[in-house]
């Protein structure tokens, strides 16, 4: 996964531009594990913390994420 993703965040914005972050990367499930996604390499990618949190907000909703204590996710540019 690290080699495939080039050691950086795999998030791409609507323009197709990829995030350049290489520090503090987290494992992200492309299809959320809690929603039935598998824990296979095909379903995993590297994400920086803000983009991983953004994906969680998109998957589960802002209210749920806030109820977990994560707070609001600030949208960042790549």
Backbone bond lengths (Angstrom), bond angles and torsions (degrees), N, CA, C in turn:
res aa  C-N    CA-C-N  psi(-1)  N-CA   C-N-CA  omega(-1)  CA-C   N-CA-C  phi
1 X - - - 1.453 - - 1.532 109.80 -
2 X 1.342 117.21 -43.88 1.462 120.40 -179.47 1.526 110.37 -60.68
3 X 1.309 116.87 -46.26 1.466 120.59 178.90 1.520 111.35 -65.78
4 X 1.327 116.38 -45.87 1.465 120.62 -178.73 1.530 110.97 -58.60
5 X 1.338 116.71 -42.58 1.466 121.05 -177.94 1.525 112.52 -86.61
6 X 1.324 117.20 2.85 1.455 120.99 176.71 1.516 113.87 68.00
7 X 1.339 117.09 20.58 1.456 120.30 178.49 1.513 114.15 67.76
8 X 1.330 116.64 25.43 1.473 119.40 178.09 1.521 110.27 -143.79
9 X 1.307 115.75 167.17 1.464 122.52 -179.01 1.529 109.77 -56.28
10 X 1.327 116.21 133.64 1.461 121.46 -177.18 1.530 112.82 -90.89
11 X 1.341 117.81 0.82 1.468 120.59 -178.90 1.526 110.97 -62.49
12 X 1.332 115.31 135.73 1.471 121.54 173.59 1.520 108.48 -124.35
13 X 1.319 116.09 134.94 1.460 119.83 179.13 1.526 110.45 -80.43
14 X 1.322 115.98 -177.00 1.468 121.39 -177.50 1.524 113.15 -63.08
15 X 1.327 117.09 -21.43 1.470 121.17 178.98 1.528 111.25 -88.70
16 X 1.348 116.77 -3.67 1.451 120.93 -178.45 1.517 113.57 86.92
17 X 1.347 117.09 8.03 1.461 120.67 179.12 1.520 109.25 -83.23
18 X 1.307 115.49 134.46 1.449 121.50 -175.35 1.529 111.67 -96.12
19 X 1.322 115.64 142.63 1.459 122.08 176.56 1.529 109.07 -61.46
20 X 1.321 117.34 143.29 1.464 121.80 -177.53 1.527 113.32 -99.28
21 X 1.336 117.63 0.93 1.466 120.71 -175.25 1.528 111.97 -65.12
22 X 1.331 115.46 134.93 1.465 121.67 178.80 1.532 111.64 -123.45
23 X 1.316 118.56 -4.27 1.465 122.71 -175.81 1.522 110.53 -105.73
24 X 1.320 116.71 141.70 1.467 121.36 174.27 1.516 113.25 64.96
25 X 1.303 117.44 36.79 1.464 120.97 -177.69 1.522 111.38 -71.85
26 X 1.325 115.57 147.30 1.459 123.32 179.23 1.520 109.14 -122.59
27 X 1.321 115.94 158.81 1.464 120.46 176.19 1.523 108.24 -84.61
28 X 1.319 115.84 127.59 1.463 122.98 -179.04 1.522 109.14 -116.15
29 X 1.336 116.50 135.05 1.465 121.56 172.69 1.530 107.85 -88.07
30 X 1.319 117.30 118.05 1.467 121.01 179.16 1.522 110.44 -56.76
31 X 1.314 116.70 -46.35 1.467 122.63 171.12 1.526 104.76 -107.25
32 X 1.319 116.45 114.89 1.469 122.03 -171.17 1.529 112.39 -49.34
33 X 1.302 115.69 132.17 1.468 122.02 178.98 1.527 110.24 -58.24
34 X 1.328 116.30 -41.15 1.472 121.14 -179.50 1.523 112.37 -66.15
35 X 1.326 116.74 -16.76 1.469 121.40 178.71 1.521 111.38 -106.99
36 X 1.332 116.30 19.35 1.461 120.57 175.64 1.513 115.60 101.10
37 X 1.321 117.84 2.60 1.457 120.86 178.83 1.526 111.36 -69.50
38 X 1.296 115.30 150.32 1.464 120.12 -177.80 1.532 111.01 -87.36
39 X 1.325 114.92 163.30 1.463 121.71 176.71 1.524 109.15 -101.03
40 X 1.326 115.97 48.78 1.461 122.25 179.54 1.513 109.75 -105.28
41 X 1.322 117.14 158.02 1.468 120.54 179.90 1.523 112.43 -57.52
42 X 1.320 117.35 -33.48 1.468 120.06 179.24 1.527 112.44 -64.79
43 X 1.338 116.63 -24.00 1.459 120.52 -177.88 1.527 112.17 -102.30
44 X 1.316 117.79 2.68 1.464 121.28 -177.66 1.520 110.92 -113.82
45 X 1.334 115.37 147.75 1.460 120.93 174.04 1.515 108.90 -153.02
46 X 1.309 116.26 165.34 1.458 122.06 177.93 1.525 109.32 -85.71
47 X 1.327 115.63 138.14 1.464 121.89 174.73 1.523 108.72 -139.63
48 X 1.317 115.86 145.52 1.460 119.58 170.19 1.531 106.81 -71.80
49 X 1.320 116.28 162.01 1.467 119.89 -176.54 1.534 112.86 -56.42
50 X 1.340 120.25 -47.32 1.465 118.90 -179.73 1.536 113.13 -61.82
51 X 1.319 117.94 -39.49 1.467 119.37 -179.49 1.520 111.93 -75.56
52 X 1.330 117.93 -29.26 1.459 120.35 174.36 1.527 109.35 -68.14
53 X 1.331 116.37 -41.38 1.463 120.69 177.98 1.529 110.87 -66.44
54 X 1.311 117.18 -37.60 1.460 121.08 177.31 1.528 110.28 -61.27
55 X 1.322 117.04 -42.90 1.466 120.99 178.43 1.528 110.63 -62.80
56 X 1.331 117.16 -39.82 1.464 120.40 178.00 1.522 110.61 -62.85
57 X 1.329 116.18 -41.19 1.471 119.90 177.90 1.520 110.60 -63.87
58 X 1.316 117.42 -39.98 1.461 121.14 179.01 1.531 111.00 -67.75
59 X 1.331 117.22 -37.78 1.468 121.35 -178.85 1.525 112.73 -74.15
60 X 1.339 117.17 -40.63 1.458 120.73 -169.55 1.530 114.45 -115.66
61 X 1.314 117.83 -11.26 1.454 121.53 179.63 1.516 112.45 93.81
62 X 1.310 114.62 148.31 1.459 121.64 -177.02 1.524 111.75 -61.88
63 X 1.342 117.69 -41.16 1.460 120.44 -178.21 1.524 111.38 -61.08
64 X 1.323 116.86 -43.71 1.458 120.15 179.84 1.526 110.81 -64.00
65 X 1.320 117.01 -45.13 1.459 120.81 -179.62 1.527 110.34 -61.53
66 X 1.318 117.38 -42.74 1.464 120.75 177.91 1.523 110.83 -63.52
67 X 1.335 117.51 -36.87 1.466 120.67 179.73 1.528 111.61 -67.58
68 X 1.326 116.81 -21.60 1.470 121.45 177.49 1.518 111.40 -84.68
69 X 1.322 117.01 -4.29 1.459 121.06 178.54 1.511 114.08 90.41
70 X 1.330 116.77 7.66 1.466 119.36 -178.27 1.514 112.41 -80.28
71 X 1.318 118.03 -19.84 1.456 120.86 -179.05 1.520 112.12 74.70
72 X 1.301 115.81 -178.23 1.462 120.74 -177.90 1.522 110.13 -75.13
73 X 1.308 114.87 140.07 1.462 120.89 177.40 1.517 107.95 -87.97
74 X 1.301 115.74 128.93 1.465 121.13 175.98 1.499 108.82 -87.75
75 X 1.314 117.22 124.96 1.453 120.34 179.31 1.525 109.11 -71.84
76 X 1.310 115.77 132.44 1.441 120.42 -179.07 1.520 109.43 -119.93
77 X 1.288 116.07 158.59 1.462 119.95 177.68 1.519 108.42 -93.85
78 X 1.350 117.25 158.52 1.457 120.14 -178.48 1.523 112.33 -65.89
